[in-house]
Amino acid sequence: MEGPFLRMTFFPWLCVLCTCLLRGVTAEDRLVLSATAEETASVASQGAVSPAGFPHFSWDTLPVFWHAWGPEPFNTSTLEFINRFPLATIEKGMSSREQPAGRDAETKIVAAAKQIKEFNSSIKVLFYLNSLMDWKMYELHQYCLQHPQLMWVFDNRSQPVEVRDQHLFNMTSQQVRQVWVDVLRKANATGLIDGAFVDRGGDPVEQQREYRYINPAEFKRLTEGHRVLMEDIHEAFGGEFLTVVNHQDYAYMTGRMFERFLINFDSPKHAAVYADIVTLQHESTYPHIAEVHTEPCTPESFNTTLAGYLVGAGRYAYYGCTDGFSLDTGWLRWREEYSKPLGEPLFDARTITSTKSYCRPGVDIAYRRNNFWEGFVRHAAEAKFDKRSLVHWTRQYWSNHPKEEQPILGRKFKSGTCVTLDFNTWPPASCIAWADGTHTGSTAACV
């Protein structure tokens, strides 16, 4: 391994450097040197040792994950399909038609995990549990009915606060947090559950409209209690217990989900979209499991978000595109792109001059600095990837620089697969040129 690695990474850089010393360093040389150094660092990082308990990961083909529920126990064909995935989350509605109908979700999720594990014990199975909403299909809800004043959030009218007709857990109480964590303890004790998918894991400030009858001091306490819950989960398990949190990064957790990756085309300047990409790029530095999900999965959103995933993905980033989280919303569909050759990324995404010919074999398109992208990446690190801060910075930047060009991002993979994402169109024009000669995305962008 050592010999090929040196030939691939050190000698190209040395050749460029020698040429520069003989004739002087030009601006173009600096770009080539910088790009080659980035490529060397990126290639070197690909051999990182897998953290204990993490799911299998490979760049050979597109890394994908599975996350759904079915109204009845899985049949053989469904288990054969799930067997294609290294990571599976069993959702709250699992076996909802089985007796007791609409009840005892905890037992039904574990039973489904047993089915998967008996079929393939290497698949990592996550137990779904919402950290904010008291879903009625759980036995945890029955406990809440017996202790409503303890378990639920009440507003200043003495009315329980609800989201989608579900009461909210009062995570200001250590006792409530303990009851919640005990649900995961019991599931984990079966030996069939590898971790938890914690839904609504983001800061509750995202649900502020639901708290309009709560005074600011109480709201602050609720937000803090929710954050402490995340620490309680980590302290209770840690080790090889996987915890994937929806909507939010916690450095001490093992992962996060992007539930609607790149879907928020919130302005002509794509503020939230840029935030998703740069945050995804950062996930592999922990390292984190990153579940990159797109909903709804229209042909257009599939093309754009798959390109965005390939632009930003690092190790342990997995892709999924569906219209929901039940079996019939796309979790039993295997897209042809999932089987195409990919290979390790040769470098992190770069800003390029044009999509034209970038992905043609043997063509070397110049890299070009983009003031916005460089500034955005710097601010992302300074702001610790806080999405609200990133969106605000982006809008302010384009307000001050309305005539600057949007970035065009490009990335290449070891198999020859190549991806571009051009933000100068609406929506962004994407092209994935696969190593087998086929294309996914805009015909114009793939020229």
C-alpha positions as CSV (number, residue, x, y, z in Angstrom):
1,M,0.0,0.0,0.0
2,E,2.8,2.4,0.9
3,G,4.4,2.3,-2.6
4,P,1.3,3.0,-4.7
5,F,0.2,5.6,-2.2
6,L,3.5,7.5,-2.6
7,R,3.4,7.3,-6.4
8,M,-0.2,8.6,-6.4
9,T,0.1,11.5,-4.0
10,F,3.7,12.6,-3.6
11,F,5.3,12.4,-7.0
12,P,2.6,14.5,-8.9
13,W,3.0,17.2,-6.3
14,L,6.8,17.0,-6.5
15,C,6.7,17.4,-10.3
16,V,4.6,20.5,-10.1
17,L,6.9,22.0,-7.4
18,C,10.1,21.3,-9.5
19,T,8.5,23.0,-12.5
20,C,7.6,26.0,-10.4
21,L,11.1,26.3,-9.0
22,L,12.6,26.3,-12.5
23,R,10.4,29.0,-14.1
24,G,8.8,30.8,-11.1
25,V,5.4,30.3,-9.4
26,T,2.4,31.6,-11.2
27,A,-1.2,32.0,-9.9
28,E,-2.2,29.0,-11.9
29,D,0.6,27.0,-10.2
30,R,-0.6,28.0,-6.8
31,L,-4.1,26.6,-7.6
32,V,-2.6,23.3,-8.9
33,L,-0.3,23.0,-5.8
34,S,-3.2,23.7,-3.5
35,A,-5.5,21.3,-5.3
36,T,-2.9,18.5,-5.3
37,A,-2.2,18.9,-1.6
38,E,-6.0,18.8,-0.9
39,E,-6.2,15.6,-2.9
40,T,-3.3,14.0,-1.1
41,A,-4.9,14.8,2.3
42,S,-8.3,13.5,1.2
43,V,-6.9,10.3,-0.2
44,A,-4.9,9.7,3.0
45,S,-8.0,10.0,5.1
46,Q,-9.9,7.3,3.3
47,G,-8.1,4.5,5.2
48,A,-9.4,5.6,8.6
49,V,-10.2,2.8,11.0
50,S,-14.0,2.2,11.5
51,P,-15.2,3.3,15.0
52,A,-16.4,0.5,17.1
53,G,-20.0,-0.5,16.4
54,F,-20.4,1.6,13.2
55,P,-22.2,0.0,10.3
56,H,-20.4,-1.3,7.3
57,F,-19.3,1.4,4.9
58,S,-17.9,1.1,1.4
59,W,-17.3,3.5,-1.5
60,D,-17.6,0.7,-4.1
61,T,-21.2,1.7,-4.9
62,L,-23.4,4.4,-3.5
63,P,-23.7,4.0,0.4
64,V,-27.4,3.9,1.3
65,F,-29.5,3.4,4.4
66,W,-33.0,2.1,5.2
67,H,-35.6,3.7,7.6
68,A,-39.2,2.6,7.6
69,W,-42.2,0.8,9.1
70,G,-44.7,-1.7,7.9
71,P,-48.2,-2.3,9.2
72,E,-47.4,-6.0,9.7
73,P,-44.3,-8.1,10.5
74,F,-41.8,-8.2,7.6
75,N,-42.2,-10.9,5.0
76,T,-39.3,-12.7,3.4
77,S,-39.2,-10.5,0.3
78,T,-39.0,-7.4,2.5
79,L,-36.2,-8.9,4.6
80,E,-34.3,-9.8,1.4
81,F,-34.6,-6.2,0.4
82,I,-33.5,-4.8,3.8
83,N,-30.5,-7.1,3.6
84,R,-29.0,-4.7,0.9
85,F,-28.5,-2.0,3.6
86,P,-25.9,-1.9,6.4
87,L,-28.1,0.4,8.5
88,A,-31.8,0.1,9.3
89,T,-34.1,2.2,11.5
90,I,-37.5,0.7,12.5
91,E,-40.1,3.4,12.7
92,K,-42.8,4.0,15.3
93,G,-45.7,2.5,13.3
94,M,-44.2,-0.9,12.9
95,S,-46.7,-3.8,12.9
96,S,-49.5,-1.3,13.8
97,R,-52.2,-3.7,12.6
98,E,-51.0,-6.5,14.9
99,Q,-52.7,-6.9,18.2
100,P,-52.8,-4.8,20.3
101,A,-53.5,-2.6,17.3
102,G,-51.9,0.8,17.5
103,R,-50.2,-0.1,20.8
104,D,-47.0,-1.5,22.3
105,A,-44.7,0.0,19.6
106,E,-41.7,-0.8,21.8
107,T,-42.3,-4.6,21.6
108,K,-43.1,-4.5,17.9
109,I,-40.0,-2.6,17.0
110,V,-37.8,-5.1,18.9
111,A,-39.7,-8.0,17.2
112,A,-38.9,-6.5,13.8
113,A,-35.3,-6.1,14.8
114,K,-35.2,-9.8,15.7
115,Q,-36.5,-10.6,12.2
116,I,-33.7,-8.5,10.6
117,K,-31.0,-9.9,12.9
118,E,-32.0,-13.5,12.2
119,F,-31.8,-12.7,8.5
120,N,-28.4,-10.8,8.7
121,S,-26.9,-10.1,12.1
122,S,-24.4,-7.6,10.6
123,I,-27.1,-5.0,9.9
124,K,-27.1,-2.3,12.5
125,V,-30.7,-1.8,13.7
126,L,-31.8,1.5,15.3
127,F,-34.9,1.9,17.6
128,Y,-37.0,4.9,16.8
129,L,-38.0,7.2,19.7
130,N,-39.2,10.8,19.5
131,S,-37.5,13.1,22.1
132,L,-40.2,15.7,21.9
133,M,-43.6,14.1,21.0
134,D,-45.4,11.5,23.0
135,W,-46.6,9.2,20.2
136,K,-49.7,7.3,21.3
137,M,-48.6,3.9,19.9
138,Y,-45.9,3.5,22.6
139,E,-46.5,2.0,26.0
140,L,-44.6,5.1,27.2
141,H,-47.8,7.0,26.3
142,Q,-49.8,4.8,28.7
143,Y,-47.4,5.8,31.5
144,C,-47.8,9.5,30.5
145,L,-51.6,9.1,30.8
146,Q,-51.2,8.0,34.3
147,H,-48.8,10.8,35.2
148,P,-49.7,13.7,32.9
149,Q,-48.6,16.6,35.2
150,L,-45.2,15.1,35.4
151,M,-44.7,13.9,31.8
152,W,-46.2,16.6,29.7
153,V,-45.6,20.3,28.9
154,F,-48.4,22.6,30.0
155,D,-48.8,26.3,28.9
156,N,-49.9,29.3,31.0
157,R,-53.5,28.4,30.3
158,S,-52.9,25.0,32.0
159,Q,-53.4,23.3,28.6
160,P,-51.1,20.6,27.4
161,V,-48.9,21.7,24.5
162,E,-49.3,19.6,21.4
163,V,-47.6,19.1,18.0
164,R,-49.6,17.1,15.4
165,D,-52.0,16.0,18.1
166,Q,-49.2,14.6,20.2
167,H,-48.4,15.9,23.7
168,L,-44.9,17.0,24.4
169,F,-42.5,15.6,27.0
170,N,-41.5,17.9,29.8
171,M,-37.7,17.3,29.6
172,T,-37.1,19.9,32.3
173,S,-37.7,17.1,34.7
174,Q,-34.9,14.7,35.4
175,Q,-37.5,12.0,36.2
176,V,-39.1,12.4,32.8
177,R,-35.7,12.1,31.1
178,Q,-35.0,9.0,33.1
179,V,-38.3,7.4,32.1
180,W,-37.6,8.2,28.5
181,V,-34.0,6.8,28.6
182,D,-35.3,3.7,30.3
183,V,-37.3,2.9,27.2
184,L,-34.0,2.7,25.3
185,R,-32.4,0.7,28.1
186,K,-35.1,-2.0,27.9
187,A,-34.8,-2.2,24.1
188,N,-31.0,-2.4,24.3
189,A,-31.1,-5.1,26.9
190,T,-32.7,-7.5,24.3
191,G,-29.4,-7.6,22.4
192,L,-31.3,-7.0,19.2
193,I,-31.0,-3.2,19.1
194,D,-27.7,-1.5,18.1
195,G,-28.7,2.1,18.9
196,A,-31.4,4.7,18.8
197,F,-32.8,7.1,16.1
198,V,-33.8,10.2,18.2
199,D,-36.4,12.2,16.3
200,R,-37.0,15.9,16.9
201,G,-33.5,16.0,18.3
202,G,-33.0,19.6,17.2
203,D,-33.3,22.5,19.6
204,P,-37.0,22.9,20.5
205,V,-36.8,26.5,19.4
206,E,-37.6,25.1,15.9
207,Q,-41.1,24.4,17.3
208,Q,-41.5,27.9,18.8
209,R,-45.0,28.4,17.3
210,E,-46.2,25.6,19.5
211,Y,-45.0,27.4,22.6
212,R,-46.7,30.7,22.0
213,Y,-48.6,30.4,25.4
214,I,-45.4,29.7,27.4
215,N,-43.4,32.6,28.9
216,P,-39.8,33.1,27.7
217,A,-38.2,31.9,30.9
218,E,-40.1,28.6,30.9
219,F,-39.4,28.2,27.2
220,K,-35.7,28.6,27.9
221,R,-35.9,25.9,30.6
222,L,-37.6,23.5,28.2
223,T,-34.9,24.1,25.6
224,E,-32.2,23.4,28.2
225,G,-33.9,20.3,29.4
226,H,-34.0,19.0,25.9
227,R,-30.3,19.6,25.5
228,V,-29.6,17.8,28.8
229,L,-31.6,14.8,27.5
230,M,-29.0,14.4,24.8
231,E,-26.3,14.3,27.4
232,D,-28.3,11.8,29.4
233,I,-28.5,9.5,26.4
234,H,-24.8,9.7,25.9
235,E,-24.0,9.1,29.5
236,A,-26.4,6.2,29.8
237,F,-25.0,4.3,26.8
238,G,-21.9,5.7,25.1
239,G,-19.5,3.1,23.7
240,E,-20.8,1.1,20.8
241,F,-24.5,2.2,21.2
242,L,-25.3,4.2,18.1
243,T,-27.3,7.4,18.5
244,V,-28.5,9.1,15.3
245,V,-30.2,12.4,16.0
246,N,-32.6,14.0,13.6
247,H,-32.0,17.7,12.6
248,Q,-29.1,18.4,14.9
249,D,-25.4,17.8,15.5
250,Y,-24.1,16.8,18.9
251,A,-20.4,16.2,18.8
252,Y,-20.6,13.4,21.4
253,M,-23.3,11.5,19.6
254,T,-22.6,9.0,16.8
255,G,-24.6,10.6,14.0
256,R,-27.4,12.7,12.6
257,M,-30.0,12.7,9.9
258,F,-30.6,15.4,7.3
259,E,-34.4,14.7,6.9
260,R,-35.0,17.0,3.9
261,F,-31.5,17.5,2.5
262,L,-31.2,20.4,0.0
263,I,-35.0,20.7,-0.3
264,N,-35.2,24.2,1.2
265,F,-34.7,26.4,-1.9
266,D,-35.6,29.3,0.3
267,S,-34.2,32.1,-1.9
268,P,-32.4,32.6,-5.2
269,K,-29.2,32.4,-3.2
270,H,-29.8,29.0,-1.7
271,A,-28.9,29.9,1.8
272,A,-30.2,26.8,3.6
273,V,-28.9,24.6,0.7
274,Y,-25.3,25.8,1.2
275,A,-25.6,25.1,4.9
276,D,-26.7,21.5,4.3
277,I,-23.7,20.8,2.0
278,V,-21.0,22.3,4.2
279,T,-22.5,20.7,7.3
280,L,-22.5,17.3,5.5
281,Q,-18.8,17.8,4.6
282,H,-18.1,18.4,8.3
283,E,-19.8,15.2,9.5
284,S,-16.9,12.9,8.6
285,T,-14.5,14.9,10.8
286,Y,-16.1,13.6,14.0
287,P,-16.6,10.9,12.5
288,H,-20.4,10.8,12.4
289,I,-22.9,8.6,10.7
290,A,-24.8,10.9,8.4
291,E,-28.2,9.8,7.1
292,V,-28.9,12.1,4.1
293,H,-32.6,11.8,3.3
294,T,-34.7,13.7,0.7
295,E,-38.4,14.1,0.8
296,P,-40.4,14.4,-1.4
297,C,-38.5,12.3,-3.9
298,T,-39.4,13.8,-7.2
299,P,-37.2,13.2,-10.3
300,E,-35.8,16.7,-9.9
301,S,-35.2,16.5,-6.2
302,F,-33.5,13.1,-6.6
303,N,-31.1,14.4,-9.3
304,T,-30.2,17.5,-7.3
305,T,-29.9,15.9,-3.9
306,L,-28.0,12.9,-5.0
307,A,-25.5,15.3,-6.7
308,G,-25.4,17.3,-3.5
309,Y,-24.8,14.2,-1.5
310,L,-21.9,13.2,-3.7
311,V,-20.4,16.7,-3.5
312,G,-20.5,16.7,0.3
313,A,-20.3,13.1,1.5
314,G,-17.5,11.6,3.6
315,R,-17.1,8.3,5.3
316,Y,-20.3,7.0,7.0
317,A,-22.6,9.2,5.0
318,Y,-25.5,7.2,3.6
319,Y,-28.2,8.4,1.1
320,G,-31.9,7.8,0.9
321,C,-34.7,9.4,-1.2
322,T,-38.4,8.6,-0.4
323,D,-41.8,10.3,0.1
324,G,-42.1,9.4,3.7
325,F,-41.2,6.6,6.2
326,S,-43.6,3.8,5.5
327,L,-42.7,0.9,3.3
328,D,-44.9,2.1,0.5
329,T,-43.3,5.5,0.2
330,G,-40.1,4.3,-1.5
331,W,-38.3,2.1,1.0
332,L,-38.8,-0.9,-1.2
333,R,-37.4,0.7,-4.3
334,W,-33.8,0.0,-5.4
335,R,-32.7,2.7,-7.9
336,E,-30.2,1.8,-10.6
337,E,-27.9,4.5,-9.3
338,Y,-27.5,2.5,-6.1
339,S,-25.6,-0.2,-7.9
340,K,-23.3,1.9,-10.1
341,P,-19.5,2.0,-9.5
342,L,-18.4,4.9,-7.4
343,G,-15.0,4.5,-5.7
344,E,-13.4,6.7,-3.1
345,P,-13.6,10.4,-3.7
346,L,-10.3,11.8,-5.0
347,F,-10.7,15.1,-3.2
348,D,-13.2,17.3,-1.4
349,A,-15.6,19.3,-3.6
350,R,-13.9,22.2,-5.4
351,T,-15.2,25.3,-7.1
352,I,-14.7,25.1,-10.9
353,T,-14.9,27.5,-13.8
354,S,-17.6,25.6,-15.7
355,T,-19.6,22.3,-15.9
356,K,-18.8,22.0,-19.6
357,S,-16.5,19.0,-20.2
358,Y,-15.5,18.8,-16.5
359,C,-16.6,15.1,-16.4
360,R,-15.2,14.1,-19.7
361,P,-12.4,11.5,-19.4
362,G,-9.0,13.1,-19.9
363,V,-10.3,16.7,-19.6
364,D,-8.8,18.9,-16.8
365,I,-11.0,21.9,-16.2
366,A,-9.4,24.7,-14.3
367,Y,-10.3,25.3,-10.6
368,R,-11.4,28.8,-9.8
369,R,-11.6,30.5,-6.4
370,N,-15.1,31.7,-5.4
371,N,-15.1,34.4,-2.9
372,F,-18.6,33.5,-1.5
373,W,-17.7,29.8,-1.1
374,E,-14.4,30.4,0.6
375,G,-16.0,32.9,3.0
376,F,-18.9,30.6,3.6
377,V,-16.7,27.7,4.6
378,R,-14.7,29.9,6.9
379,H,-17.8,31.2,8.6
380,A,-19.3,27.7,8.9
381,A,-16.4,26.6,11.0
382,E,-16.5,29.8,13.1
383,A,-20.2,29.5,13.7
384,K,-19.9,25.8,14.5
385,F,-22.2,24.9,11.6
386,D,-25.2,26.6,13.2
387,K,-27.8,26.6,10.4
388,R,-29.5,29.9,11.4
389,S,-26.1,31.7,11.5
390,L,-25.2,30.2,8.1
391,V,-28.4,31.3,6.5
392,H,-28.1,34.8,7.9
393,W,-24.5,35.1,6.8
394,T,-25.4,33.9,3.3
395,R,-28.3,36.3,2.8
396,Q,-26.2,39.2,4.1
397,Y,-23.4,38.3,1.7
398,W,-25.6,38.2,-1.4
399,S,-27.2,41.4,-0.3
400,N,-23.8,43.1,-0.3
401,H,-22.5,41.3,-3.5
402,P,-25.6,40.9,-5.7
403,K,-23.6,40.6,-9.0
404,E,-21.1,37.9,-8.0
405,E,-21.5,34.5,-9.5
406,Q,-22.7,31.6,-7.5
407,P,-20.2,28.7,-7.0
408,I,-20.0,25.7,-9.3
409,L,-18.9,22.6,-7.3
410,G,-17.2,19.6,-8.8
411,R,-15.8,16.3,-7.4
412,K,-14.4,13.2,-8.9
413,F,-14.2,9.6,-7.7
414,K,-11.8,6.7,-8.1
415,S,-14.0,4.7,-10.5
416,G,-14.1,7.7,-12.9
417,T,-17.6,8.8,-11.7
418,C,-17.8,12.6,-11.6
419,V,-20.3,15.1,-10.2
420,T,-21.0,18.8,-10.7
421,L,-23.5,21.1,-9.1
422,D,-24.1,24.6,-10.5
423,F,-25.8,27.1,-8.3
424,N,-26.2,29.8,-11.0
425,T,-29.5,28.2,-12.2
426,W,-32.8,27.7,-10.4
427,P,-32.9,25.0,-9.1
428,P,-29.2,24.1,-9.1
429,A,-28.2,22.2,-12.3
430,S,-26.7,18.9,-11.4
431,C,-24.8,16.2,-13.4
432,I,-23.5,12.9,-12.3
433,A,-21.4,11.2,-15.0
434,W,-21.1,7.6,-13.9
435,A,-18.1,5.4,-14.6
436,D,-20.2,3.1,-16.8
437,G,-21.0,6.0,-19.2
438,T,-24.5,6.8,-18.0
439,H,-25.7,10.1,-16.6
440,T,-28.1,11.3,-13.8
441,G,-29.2,14.9,-13.9
442,S,-29.5,17.8,-16.3
443,T,-28.7,16.9,-19.9
444,A,-27.3,20.4,-20.4
445,A,-25.1,20.2,-17.3
446,C,-23.7,16.9,-18.4
447,V,-22.5,18.1,-21.8
